[in-house]
Amino acid sequence: MRIQVVRTGGFAGIERRAEVDTSGLPDEAEWKALAQLALRGGPPGAPADGVRDGFSYRITVDGRTALCQDPSLSQAQRELISRVLKEGA
């Protein structure tokens, strides 16, 4: 499974990209479960708009894409974004 995160916005407006290929990783099942949760969206009733100077994210998992913004991220989205930006190249 390929997971790509693109982060835009913030105070400086700098784009950051990272990608992880989970195929063959020992924790591949964990990645898959987290990605499926992240694609479902943010918490119910959360505002769709972000905040001034906040980050916007595009999460793409094997061709399926979710768009989300701070502060309206689900816990799964926050965790997946953090892991991909940390481990991806």
DRENDO-1510 file (C-alpha; in Angstrom, 1 decimal, always signed):
<recs>
REC; n; res; u; v; w
REC; 1; MET; +0.0; +0.0; +0.0 .
REC; 2; ARG; +1.3; +3.5; -0.9 .
REC; 3; ILE; +0.4; +6.3; +1.4 .
REC; 4; GLN; +1.2; +9.9; +0.5 .
REC; 5; VAL; +0.7; +13.0; +2.5 .
REC; 6; VAL; +1.0; +16.5; +1.2 .
REC; 7; ARG; +0.9; +19.3; +3.8 .
REC; 8; THR; +0.3; +22.9; +2.6 .
REC; 9; GLY; -0.4; +26.2; +4.3 .
REC; 10; GLY; +0.9; +27.3; +7.7 .
REC; 11; PHE; +2.6; +30.6; +8.4 .
REC; 12; ALA; +5.3; +30.2; +5.8 .
REC; 13; GLY; +3.1; +28.5; +3.2 .
REC; 14; ILE; +5.8; +25.8; +2.5 .
REC; 15; GLU; +4.6; +22.6; +1.0 .
REC; 16; ARG; +5.9; +19.3; +2.4 .
REC; 17; ARG; +5.4; +15.9; +0.9 .
REC; 18; ALA; +6.2; +12.4; +2.1 .
REC; 19; GLU; +5.3; +8.9; +1.0 .
REC; 20; VAL; +5.5; +5.5; +2.6 .
REC; 21; ASP; +5.2; +2.1; +0.8 .
REC; 22; THR; +4.0; -0.3; +3.5 .
REC; 23; SER; +4.4; -3.5; +1.3 .
REC; 24; GLY; +6.5; -5.9; +3.3 .
REC; 25; LEU; +6.8; -3.9; +6.5 .
REC; 26; PRO; +6.3; -5.9; +9.7 .
REC; 27; ASP; +3.6; -3.5; +10.8 .
REC; 28; GLU; +1.8; -3.4; +7.4 .
REC; 29; ALA; -1.6; -4.4; +8.9 .
REC; 30; GLU; -1.4; -1.5; +11.4 .
REC; 31; TRP; -0.7; +1.0; +8.6 .
REC; 32; LYS; -3.6; -0.4; +6.6 .
REC; 33; ALA; -6.0; -0.1; +9.5 .
REC; 34; LEU; -4.9; +3.4; +10.3 .
REC; 35; ALA; -5.1; +4.5; +6.7 .
REC; 36; GLN; -8.7; +3.2; +6.4 .
REC; 37; LEU; -9.7; +5.1; +9.5 .
REC; 38; ALA; -8.0; +8.3; +8.2 .
REC; 39; LEU; -9.8; +8.2; +4.9 .
REC; 40; ARG; -13.2; +8.2; +6.7 .
REC; 41; GLY; -12.8; +11.9; +7.6 .
REC; 42; GLY; -12.8; +14.1; +10.6 .
REC; 43; PRO; -14.9; +14.1; +13.8 .
REC; 44; PRO; -18.7; +14.5; +13.3 .
REC; 45; GLY; -19.8; +18.1; +13.6 .
REC; 46; ALA; -16.3; +19.5; +13.1 .
REC; 47; PRO; -16.1; +22.6; +11.0 .
REC; 48; ALA; -15.0; +22.0; +7.4 .
REC; 49; ASP; -12.9; +25.2; +7.3 .
REC; 50; GLY; -9.4; +25.4; +8.7 .
REC; 51; VAL; -7.9; +28.2; +10.8 .
REC; 52; ARG; -5.8; +31.1; +9.6 .
REC; 53; ASP; -2.2; +30.0; +9.0 .
REC; 54; GLY; -3.3; +26.4; +9.7 .
REC; 55; PHE; -2.2; +23.4; +7.7 .
REC; 56; SER; -4.2; +21.6; +5.0 .
REC; 57; TYR; -3.5; +18.0; +4.2 .
REC; 58; ARG; -4.1; +15.7; +1.2 .
REC; 59; ILE; -3.9; +12.0; +2.2 .
REC; 60; THR; -3.8; +9.6; -0.7 .
REC; 61; VAL; -3.9; +5.8; -0.1 .
REC; 62; ASP; -3.7; +3.7; -3.3 .
REC; 63; GLY; -5.6; +6.3; -5.3 .
REC; 64; ARG; -8.2; +7.2; -2.7 .
REC; 65; THR; -7.8; +10.8; -1.4 .
REC; 66; ALA; -9.1; +12.6; +1.6 .
REC; 67; LEU; -8.7; +16.4; +2.1 .
REC; 68; CYS; -8.6; +17.7; +5.7 .
REC; 69; GLN; -7.5; +20.7; +7.7 .
REC; 70; ASP; -6.3; +21.7; +11.1 .
REC; 71; PRO; -8.0; +21.7; +13.6 .
REC; 72; SER; -10.6; +19.4; +12.2 .
REC; 73; LEU; -8.5; +16.2; +11.9 .
REC; 74; SER; -9.6; +12.9; +13.4 .
REC; 75; GLN; -7.2; +11.1; +15.7 .
REC; 76; ALA; -6.5; +8.6; +12.9 .
REC; 77; GLN; -5.7; +11.4; +10.5 .
REC; 78; ARG; -3.3; +13.1; +13.0 .
REC; 79; GLU; -1.5; +9.8; +13.7 .
REC; 80; LEU; -1.2; +8.8; +10.0 .
REC; 81; ILE; +0.0; +12.3; +8.9 .
REC; 82; SER; +2.6; +12.3; +11.7 .
REC; 83; ARG; +3.9; +8.8; +10.9 .
REC; 84; VAL; +4.1; +9.4; +7.1 .
REC; 85; LEU; +5.8; +12.8; +7.5 .
REC; 86; LYS; +8.3; +11.3; +10.0 .
REC; 87; GLU; +9.0; +8.0; +8.1 .
REC; 88; GLY; +8.4; +9.0; +4.5 .
REC; 89; ALA; +10.9; +10.4; +2.1 .
</recs>
